[in-house]
Amino acid sequence: MGSVRRPPAARVLEVIGALLALGTLALGFLGTLPEHPHFPIGRQVFGNVPDAVVLVFYLGLASFLWLTFHLFAQRAVGWEQGGPDRRTGHWRARLARLYDGLSMKTLMRDRRYGTMHSMIYFSFIVLFLGTVTLEIDHILPGNLKFLHGTFYLGYSAILDLAGVVFLAGLAMAFVGRYVIPVWRIRSKTKPQDVLILSVLALIGITGLLVEAARISLAGRPDFEVWSFIGYPLSYLFDPVDAADWHRFLWVSHAALFVGFLVILPVTKLRHMFTSPANLYLSARDRPKGAMREMPNLMEAEDIETIGASVATDLTWKQIFDTDACTICGRCTSVCPANITGKPLDPREMVLKSGEVASALAGVAPPVSTTAVLEEAGSLFDRIRPEEVFACTTCKACDEICPVDIEILDRILDMRRYLTLMESEFPTELGKAFVAMENQSNPWGMSQQARGDWISELDFAVPVFGQDGKNSAEYLWFVGCAGSFDDRNTATSVALARLLEKAGIDYAILAQRELCNGDPARRAGNEFVFQQLALQNVETFEELGVTKIITQCAHCFNTLANEYPQFGGNYEVVHHSQLLAELLAQGRLPEPTKANGENKKITYHDACYLGRHNDVYLAPRQVVGGSGNDVIEMPRHGTRGLCCGAGGARFWMEEHTGKKVNNERAEEALATEADEIAVACPFCFVMLDDGVKELGRDDVPVRDIAMILADGL
């Protein structure tokens, strides 16, 4: 029996719109049925408003509610252009993330703008609920009405407070966009922004003035002082003219709300609905550090294209992302490529792909643009290859996004297309691709030299298949850098000594170890990646490997998160995690202290250990294991700055702007630390090069294993 086919989002939205319109008309009718008694402390709904105007109000509101959802449905047609992307299950995680969004938690990482949004959002919700409460009371029979007496007094005060907070938040938004804006806001300010702010502000102002005119018309009864804004404002209206002013302001307020319903789906204000929905949809089966899965290219014969070149190559979720974008620019503000003058702008990646998808669907782009699209649906009509390959895949953009837009995925999908379908990639990558294909490592070194670093040790390192070593608790996957790079072989030597001291049962593969494939996959060469991954998985299965130790953050991420896509399911532990555990168990000595003094050490977060896998504490526990003082750089943890090597950028030259590794080295040196600690071989090389290029050979860069091995 086949699975039940879900109705398209556009149809669902059309149905919701129709139901809301019918419900609104029903409310208008129900409101005419009950008696509306006069209460000593209370108010009359639609007082001073002619019945004909009330009828027009309900008819108009019903019509425009339908129109709002109809316009959303048209946008949904655009979302449905995309390919499949399973976003079901994980209900607890989805609800938790939705709560984070609805409670403004995701916005409060930037206190200034988070507070402003919270003021507008929460007060708008209170005002909306106040209107709902009024309508409920209106349709209830006389003996069940509750909006009078003490309840009415509290109701009046709360709504006035919400109105003040709402307008104050809008004032902050105006100042933050037009008076003292940060660059990321100023650079994308459009005419629609002032329209949105103006409509919302006028709704708030007319709401308070309607209340003021009503109080004046009622003769300013004493109990209305609980409307602590409306009551003083009532003195603006002469009781003689109050009735006319009240009707005029009431109609204006209603018309402005209808205007709000119109601009809601056609401007970026739509994120009121799409952003929370996107947060709800963010949970997925794939680990956050894994790229999107692809078929086995070694066997597939019916694949016409790989990656993304046109809007329809994107998933429906990636297209929906473009409508969920708030255009806040937080992604751009933390992008290491953008910060150092490269052509990549993560926000533009989202908006440009949104423009292409919208044009193909025949709807307005996410934000107004003057760009002319030459080829229908082509992403590369708006996005240049230089932008795509400038990305270090550090995931800072995804991490900082308050609405969980997945920017990195679309960049990597476009890389796949450019590399495999067009052979359009930076020339330096060609050598790395050939080396990985022929020598099974991007350095182009002979596999025979993989275990040469062992000669520096005074004990034997166990190798699978040698000296009767056919099994071990752990496979130590040394990695290409740990095997071939002069600086990183020192890390391998230090880690070997630590594993020996702790009595860990391990073995390495030596010549049988191949590159994990990360540089190929992140550069878009899915074919070479799968070639390497499948061979490694075959070797691991042959040896019965179940647990793996890595010293490379990229090996750790790939083996743990991406090899399962090819049947390789292992318990993978990064050396920082293992060493922290061994320290806690007392199986390793603490590092010795020169002259008995603590060192000041600053630790650089590896992107593929931190943001891709949420490992932040373990390496710091190792660095501070002997009481060393861990000094944090301004950008650390989830906001750590990339070293510049990720996304196969290690194999590419930087021709534009400032070198990313120099930017990070400057930040590390500014802490005045005695030493810089790393937990990834690529970070090791990049920061060491940066420190030396800045003329600071006096500040060593070392892996955490080397620091801990000082105790041996």
Rosetta blueprint (number, residue, H / E / L):
1 M L
2 G L
3 S L
4 V L
5 R L
6 R L
7 P L
8 P L
9 A H
10 A H
11 R H
12 V H
13 L H
14 E H
15 V H
16 I H
17 G H
18 A H
19 L H
20 L H
21 A H
22 L H
23 G H
24 T H
25 L H
26 A H
27 L H
28 G H
29 F H
30 L H
31 G L
32 T L
33 L L
34 P L
35 E L
36 H L
37 P L
38 H L
39 F L
40 P L
41 I L
42 G E
43 R L
44 Q L
45 V L
46 F L
47 G L
48 N L
49 V L
50 P L
51 D H
52 A H
53 V H
54 V H
55 L H
56 V H
57 F H
58 Y H
59 L H
60 G H
61 L H
62 A H
63 S H
64 F H
65 L H
66 W H
67 L H
68 T H
69 F H
70 H H
71 L H
72 F H
73 A H
74 Q H
75 R H
76 A H
77 V H
78 G H
79 W H
80 E L
81 Q L
82 G L
83 G E
84 P L
85 D L
86 R L
87 R L
88 T L
89 G L
90 H L
91 W H
92 R H
93 A H
94 R H
95 L H
96 A H
97 R H
98 L H
99 Y H
100 D H
101 G H
102 L H
103 S L
104 M L
105 K H
106 T H
107 L H
108 M L
109 R L
110 D L
111 R H
112 R H
113 Y H
114 G H
115 T H
116 M H
117 H H
118 S H
119 M H
120 I H
121 Y H
122 F H
123 S H
124 F H
125 I H
126 V H
127 L H
128 F H
129 L H
130 G H
131 T H
132 V H
133 T H
134 L H
135 E H
136 I H
137 D H
138 H H
139 I H
140 L L
141 P L
142 G H
143 N H
144 L H
145 K L
146 F L
147 L L
148 H E
149 G H
150 T H
151 F H
152 Y H
153 L H
154 G H
155 Y H
156 S H
157 A H
158 I H
159 L H
160 D H
161 L H
162 A H
163 G H
164 V H
165 V H
166 F H
167 L H
168 A H
169 G H
170 L H
171 A H
172 M H
173 A H
174 F H
175 V H
176 G H
177 R H
178 Y H
179 V H
180 I L
181 P L
182 V L
183 W H
184 R H
185 I H
186 R H
187 S L
188 K L
189 T L
190 K L
191 P H
192 Q H
193 D H
194 V H
195 L H
196 I H
197 L H
198 S H
199 V H
200 L H
201 A H
202 L H
203 I H
204 G H
205 I H
206 T H
207 G H
208 L H
209 L H
210 V H
211 E H
212 A H
213 A H
214 R H
215 I H
216 S H
217 L H
218 A L
219 G L
220 R L
221 P L
222 D H
223 F H
224 E H
225 V H
226 W H
227 S L
228 F L
229 I L
230 G H
231 Y H
232 P H
233 L H
234 S H
235 Y H
236 L H
237 F L
238 D L
239 P L
240 V L
241 D L
242 A H
243 A H
244 D H
245 W H
246 H H
247 R H
248 F H
249 L H
250 W H
251 V H
252 S H
253 H H
254 A H
255 A H
256 L H
257 F H
258 V H
259 G H
260 F H
261 L H
262 V H
263 I H
264 L H
265 P H
266 V H
267 T L
268 K H
269 L H
270 R H
271 H H
272 M H
273 F H
274 T H
275 S H
276 P H
277 A H
278 N H
279 L H
280 Y H
281 L H
282 S L
283 A L
284 R L
285 D L
286 R L
287 P L
288 K L
289 G L
290 A L
291 M L
292 R L
293 E L
294 M L
295 P L
296 N L
297 L L
298 M L
299 E L
300 A L
301 E L
302 D L
303 I L
304 E L
305 T L
306 I L
307 G L
308 A L
309 S L
310 V E
311 A H
312 T H
313 D H
314 L L
315 T E
316 W H
317 K H
318 Q H
319 I H
320 F H
321 D H
322 T H
323 D H
324 A H
325 C L
326 T L
327 I L
328 C L
329 G L
330 R H
331 C H
332 T H
333 S H
334 V H
335 C L
336 P H
337 A H
338 N H
339 I H
340 T L
341 G L
342 K L
343 P L
344 L L
345 D L
346 P H
347 R H
348 E H
349 M H
350 V H
351 L H
352 K H
353 S H
354 G H
355 E H
356 V H
357 A H
358 S H
359 A H
360 L H
361 A H
362 G L
363 V L
364 A L
365 P L
366 P L
367 V L
368 S L
369 T L
370 T L
371 A L
372 V L
373 L L
374 E L
375 E L
376 A L
377 G L
378 S E
379 L H
380 F H
381 D H
382 R L
383 I L
384 R L
385 P H
386 E H
387 E H
388 V H
389 F H
390 A L
391 C L
392 T L
393 T L
394 C L
395 K L
396 A H
397 C H
398 D H
399 E H
400 I H
401 C L
402 P L
403 V L
404 D L
405 I L
406 E L
407 I H
408 L H
409 D H
410 R H
411 I H
412 L H
413 D H
414 M H
415 R H
416 R H
417 Y H
418 L H
419 T H
420 L H
421 M H
422 E L
423 S L
424 E L
425 F L
426 P L
427 T H
428 E H
429 L H
430 G H
431 K H
432 A H
433 F H
434 V H
435 A H
436 M H
437 E H
438 N H
439 Q L
440 S L
441 N L
442 P L
443 W L
444 G L
445 M L
446 S L
447 Q H
448 Q H
449 A H
450 R L
451 G L
452 D H
453 W H
454 I H
455 S H
456 E H
457 L L
458 D L
459 F L
460 A L
461 V L
462 P L
463 V E
464 F L
465 G L
466 Q L
467 D L
468 G L
469 K L
470 N L
471 S L
472 A L
473 E L
474 Y E
475 L E
476 W E
477 F E
478 V L
479 G L
480 C H
481 A H
482 G H
483 S H
484 F H
485 D L
486 D H
487 R H
488 N H
489 T H
490 A H
491 T H
492 S H
493 V H
494 A H
495 L H
496 A H
497 R H
498 L H
499 L H
500 E H
501 K H
502 A H
503 G L
504 I L
505 D L
506 Y E
507 A E
508 I E
509 L L
510 A H
511 Q H
512 R H
513 E L
514 L L
515 C L
516 N L
517 G L
518 D H
519 P H
520 A H
521 R H
522 R H
523 A L
524 G L
525 N L
526 E H
527 F H
528 V H
529 F H
530 Q H
531 Q H
532 L H
533 A H
534 L H
535 Q H
536 N H
537 V H
538 E H
539 T H
540 F H
541 E H
542 E H
543 L H
544 G L
545 V L
546 T L
547 K E
548 I E
549 I E
550 T E
551 Q L
552 C L
553 A H
554 H H
555 C H
556 F H
557 N H
558 T H
559 L H
560 A H
561 N H
562 E H
563 Y H
564 P H
565 Q H
566 F H
567 G L
568 G L
569 N L
570 Y L
571 E E
572 V E
573 V E
574 H E
575 H H
576 S H
577 Q H
578 L H
579 L H
580 A H
581 E H
582 L H
583 L H
584 A H
585 Q L
586 G L
587 R L
588 L L
589 P L
590 E L
591 P L
592 T L
593 K L
594 A H
595 N H
596 G H
597 E L
598 N L
599 K L
600 K E
601 I E
602 T E
603 Y E
604 H L
605 D L
606 A L
607 C L
608 Y L
609 L L
610 G L
611 R L
612 H L
613 N L
614 D L
615 V L
616 Y L
617 L H
618 A H
619 P H
620 R H
621 Q H
622 V H
623 V H
624 G L
625 G L
626 S L
627 G L
628 N L
629 D E
630 V E
631 I L
632 E L
633 M L
634 P L
635 R L
636 H L
637 G H
638 T H
639 R H
640 G L
641 L L
642 C L
643 C L
644 G L
645 A L
646 G L
647 G L
648 A L
649 R H
650 F H
651 W H
652 M L
653 E L
654 E L
655 H L
656 T L
657 G L
658 K L
659 K L
660 V H
661 N H
662 N H
663 E H
664 R H
665 A H
666 E H
667 E H
668 A H
669 L H
670 A L
671 T L
672 E L
673 A L
674 D L
675 E E
676 I E
677 A E
678 V E
679 A L
680 C L
681 P H
682 F H
683 C H
684 F H
685 V H
686 M H
687 L H
688 D H
689 D H
690 G H
691 V H
692 K H
693 E H
694 L L
695 G L
696 R L
697 D L
698 D L
699 V L
700 P L
701 V E
702 R E
703 D E
704 I H
705 A H
706 M H
707 I H
708 L H
709 A H
710 D H
711 G H
712 L L
